[in-house]
Amino acid sequence: MIENRITIANYADRGTFLWAAFADCLMAHDLHRMYTASWDTSLEGSDWAKISDLEKGTKRLYVNYSSRMIELFAEVKTGVFAYVTFNKGGTLYLTIGVQQEQDVQAAEALQWLQTVYPQAEIDDPSAIRMKFWMNSPGGAQGIMRTIKVPAWEDIETNYSQETRQQLAGVMNGFTPAHGGQLVLWHGKPGTGKTFALRSLGLHWRKWCTVQCVIDPEAFFGDAYYMMSVLMDGQYQQPPDEPSEQPPQWRLLILEDAGELLAEDARDRTGQGLSRLLNLADGLIGQGLNTLILVT
């Protein structure tokens, strides 16, 4: 007799068959712990899935291709299940399910998958990887792009002496104090705000990734969209696993969103201003290591 544990209510959303199969395994095997992670890869086209590598390292594997993502469900080790998706931008999202006493196996599975799907690296010293966020019918969608960026030393003479001195202090030697800080990048159109932003990404890339929300009104108007972006890449570390790497910061850019800070912001944007301030210095932003830059 087959026990009915999962009902798929919507085939069009992210809750596809393989996600339902993964959820079914969690309940069938009584797996109480789930760990999530995401990172950006350089995989494209036919290289995305790396099926042959996965077949060698997993006990069983299922793959689903769709127009906007590749979906994988695998038993990495006995009793250790993983659900993986790639979007068109090359971003990998991972969920690992294990029993309570299998924290070590979960960490090993994560390490192995990071070997199969290494994080994107750039050899060009004048380029950075930048993620652009937008809201879609399927939820938050992040597209990775490699963009050319200028060094501050090459463009600083384009700015007035006062502006140059202020920007130089931000480009070099800036250290964030805590999670959730707000930076206002103000200037008239054509004064070089975006040019300086690109240079900022270059000078901060050793300790900070750069992401841009192209629809800030939707970002603050949709709580699910906002939290999906904020939690992207936030690996839930097992309690017994020591952290050897310093925390990675993220710069979240909201271009041309100055209306969120206007006197009539509440009338024009609703809860947008409140959510921005909560993200910058409230409960939402605590522990996220996220800087918010508004132009």
C-alpha positions in Angstrom: 0.0 0.0 0.0 1.4 3.4 -1.0 1.1 6.1 1.6 0.0 9.5 0.2 2.4 12.0 1.8 2.8 14.7 -0.9 0.2 16.4 -3.1 1.5 18.6 -5.9 -0.9 21.6 -6.1 0.9 23.7 -8.7 3.1 22.3 -11.5 4.0 25.8 -12.8 5.7 27.1 -9.7 9.0 26.0 -8.3 7.4 23.2 -6.5 8.0 20.7 -9.3 8.0 17.0 -9.2 11.6 16.6 -8.0 11.1 19.1 -5.2 8.1 17.0 -4.2 10.2 13.9 -4.4 12.8 15.5 -2.2 10.2 16.6 0.4 8.7 13.0 0.3 12.2 11.6 1.2 12.5 14.0 4.1 9.3 12.6 5.6 9.8 9.0 4.5 13.3 8.8 6.1 12.4 11.0 9.1 15.0 13.6 8.2 14.7 16.4 10.7 17.5 18.7 9.5 17.8 20.7 6.4 20.8 22.9 5.4 20.7 25.4 2.6 23.3 27.2 0.6 23.8 29.0 -2.8 26.7 30.2 -4.8 27.4 31.5 -8.2 29.1 29.2 -10.7 30.6 29.8 -14.1 28.8 26.9 -15.7 26.9 27.6 -18.9 24.9 25.6 -21.5 25.6 21.9 -21.6 28.1 22.2 -18.7 25.5 23.1 -16.2 24.4 19.7 -14.9 27.7 17.8 -15.0 25.6 14.6 -15.0 28.6 12.3 -15.5 30.4 13.7 -12.4 27.2 13.4 -10.3 26.5 9.8 -11.4 30.0 8.8 -10.2 29.5 10.4 -6.8 25.9 9.7 -5.9 23.9 6.6 -5.1 21.0 7.7 -7.3 20.2 10.8 -9.4 17.2 12.4 -11.1 17.4 15.3 -13.5 14.7 17.7 -14.8 15.3 20.3 -17.5 13.0 23.3 -18.0 13.1 26.5 -19.9 14.4 28.6 -17.0 16.4 26.1 -14.8 17.9 22.7 -14.3 16.7 20.7 -11.3 18.6 17.8 -9.7 17.5 15.4 -6.9 20.2 13.0 -5.6 21.0 10.7 -2.7 24.6 11.7 -2.1 25.3 9.1 0.6 23.1 6.7 2.3 20.4 8.8 4.0 21.8 12.1 2.8 19.6 13.7 0.1 20.2 16.8 -1.9 18.0 19.0 -4.0 19.9 21.3 -6.4 18.7 23.9 -9.0 20.5 26.1 -11.5 19.0 29.2 -13.0 19.9 30.7 -16.3 22.4 33.0 -14.6 24.5 30.1 -13.3 23.5 30.5 -9.7 23.2 27.2 -7.7 20.7 26.7 -4.9 21.2 23.7 -2.6 19.1 22.0 0.1 20.5 19.0 2.0 18.3 16.8 4.2 19.8 14.6 6.9 19.0 13.0 10.2 19.9 14.8 13.4 23.2 12.9 14.0 24.4 13.4 10.4 25.7 16.9 10.6 29.2 15.8 9.5 27.8 14.0 6.5 25.9 17.1 5.5 29.1 19.2 5.7 30.9 16.6 3.6 28.1 16.6 1.0 28.3 20.4 0.8 32.1 20.3 0.3 31.8 17.6 -2.4 29.1 19.6 -4.3 31.3 22.7 -4.1 34.0 20.7 -5.7 31.8 19.5 -8.5 30.3 23.0 -9.0 33.1 25.4 -8.1 32.4 29.0 -7.3 32.9 31.4 -10.2 36.3 33.1 -10.3 37.5 35.9 -12.5 41.1 36.0 -14.0 40.6 39.5 -15.4 41.8 42.1 -12.8 39.6 44.8 -14.4 36.3 42.8 -14.1 33.9 41.7 -11.4 31.0 39.3 -11.3 27.8 41.1 -10.5 24.3 39.7 -9.8 21.1 41.5 -11.0 17.9 40.7 -9.2 14.4 41.0 -10.6 11.0 39.6 -9.5 9.4 37.0 -11.8 6.3 34.9 -11.8 8.4 32.1 -10.3 9.9 34.4 -7.6 13.2 36.1 -7.2 15.5 35.6 -10.2 19.2 36.5 -10.1 21.2 36.9 -13.3 25.0 36.9 -13.1 27.1 39.1 -15.4 30.8 39.8 -15.7 31.3 43.5 -16.1 34.4 45.7 -16.8 35.2 48.1 -14.0 37.6 51.0 -13.8 40.2 51.5 -11.1 39.6 54.5 -8.9 43.1 55.9 -9.8 42.1 56.0 -13.4 38.9 58.0 -13.0 39.3 60.1 -9.8 40.3 63.2 -11.8 36.7 63.2 -13.3 35.4 64.4 -9.9 35.7 67.6 -8.0 38.3 67.8 -5.2 35.7 67.6 -2.5 33.9 64.6 -4.1 37.2 62.9 -4.8 38.4 63.1 -1.2 35.1 61.7 0.1 35.0 58.8 -2.4 38.7 58.0 -1.8 37.9 57.3 1.8 35.1 54.9 0.8 37.2 53.2 -2.0 40.1 52.4 0.3 40.2 51.5 3.9 36.4 51.3 4.5 35.4 48.7 7.1 31.7 47.9 7.8 30.9 47.9 11.5 27.9 45.5 11.6 25.2 44.0 9.4 22.7 46.2 7.7 24.2 49.7 6.9 22.7 52.3 4.6 24.7 54.3 2.1 23.2 57.2 0.2 24.9 57.9 -3.2 23.5 61.3 -4.2 24.2 63.3 -7.3 22.5 64.8 -10.4 22.1 62.8 -13.6 25.4 62.5 -15.5 27.7 63.3 -12.6 29.3 59.8 -12.6 27.5 57.9 -9.8 27.3 54.7 -11.8 30.9 55.0 -12.9 32.1 55.4 -9.3 29.9 52.4 -8.3 31.6 50.2 -10.8 35.0 51.2 -9.4 33.7 50.6 -5.8 32.9 47.0 -6.7 36.5 46.5 -7.9 38.1 47.9 -4.8 35.8 46.0 -2.5 35.8 42.7 -4.3 38.2 40.9 -1.9 35.6 41.1 1.0 32.3 42.1 -0.7 30.1 40.9 -3.6 28.0 43.4 -5.6 24.4 42.9 -6.4 21.8 45.2 -8.0 18.0 45.2 -7.6 16.6 46.5 -10.8 13.0 46.8 -9.5 13.3 48.3 -6.0 9.6 49.2 -5.9 8.8 45.4 -6.2 11.6 44.5 -3.8 10.1 46.5 -1.0 6.5 45.8 -2.0 6.8 42.0 -2.0 8.1 40.5 1.3 8.7 37.1 -0.2 10.8 38.6 -3.0 12.8 40.7 -0.5 13.5 37.8 1.8 14.5 35.6 -1.1 17.2 38.1 -2.1 18.4 38.7 1.4 18.7 35.0 2.2 20.5 34.2 -1.0 23.8 32.6 -0.2 23.2 32.4 3.5 24.4 28.9 4.4 22.9 27.5 7.5 26.0 26.1 9.1 25.7 23.0 11.3 26.2 24.0 15.0 29.2 21.7 15.4 31.0 22.9 12.3 33.6 25.6 13.0 33.8 28.5 10.6 37.3 29.0 9.2 36.4 31.7 6.6 35.7 35.4 7.5 32.1 36.4 6.7 31.5 37.6 3.2 29.8 40.9 2.8 27.3 41.9 0.2 26.6 45.4 -1.3 23.0 45.6 -2.4 22.5 48.5 -4.9 19.1 50.1 -5.4 19.6 52.5 -8.4 17.4 55.5 -8.8 15.4 54.7 -5.6 15.8 58.1 -3.9 12.0 58.4 -3.6 12.2 55.9 -0.7 13.9 58.6 1.3 11.7 61.6 0.3 9.5 63.4 2.8 6.4 62.0 1.3 7.9 58.5 0.9 5.1 56.8 2.9 2.4 58.3 0.7 4.3 57.4 -2.5 5.9 54.0 -1.7 3.7 52.7 1.2 5.8 50.5 3.5 8.9 50.8 1.3 10.6 53.3 3.6 9.8 51.3 6.7 11.2 48.1 5.2 14.3 49.9 4.0 15.0 51.3 7.5 14.3 47.9 9.0 16.7 46.3 6.6 19.4 48.8 7.3 19.1 48.9 11.1 16.3 46.7 12.2 15.7 43.0 12.9 15.7 41.9 9.3 19.2 43.2 8.6 20.8 41.7 11.8 23.5 39.1 11.0 23.1 39.4 7.2 26.4 41.3 6.5 24.6 43.4 3.9 25.2 47.0 2.9 22.4 48.8 1.2 23.4 51.6 -1.3 20.7 53.8 -2.6 21.3 56.2 -5.6 
